[in-house]
Amino acid sequence: MHYYTAQNKHSDFWKACTSMKIPTSLEKHLAEFKQTGFITLPKQSLFSYPSWFQVLVGQNYLPNYKKFNNPPVDLDTARDYFKMISHIIQHDVASLPDYNGLSI
């Protein structure tokens, strides 16, 4: 997948990689990802969706995917969101036992 989806086409090697025959299962995964941004993987898949996502987005495989091109969130919405996250973290940390006297 890494070689096939590479955007580097500056040599015969890379041109061959991006035009090589790939397994049908990979074709299906790439088509689904291009269309939806997701991949339906079997339970026993060696790599999880986040791994696929990181490689494909890193390879710029979806430069025009609309869900990745949403307008930026306004500052007030972002600030409110991160305040909420901070509050949740502080609440959860406050509920943890105190380990100040613990020696390791």
Sequence and secondary structure as in RCSB ss.txt:
>XXXX:A:sequence
MHYYTAQNKHSDFWKACTSMKIPTSLEKHLAEFKQTGFITLPKQSLFSYPSWFQVLVGQNYLPNYKKFNNPPVDL
DTARDYFKMISHIIQHDVASLPDYNGLSI
>XXXX:A:secstr
 TTTT    SSHHHHHHHHS   HHHHHHHHHHHHHS     TT SS HHHHHHHHHHTT  TT GGGG     H
HHHHHHHHHHHHHHHHHHHTS   TT   
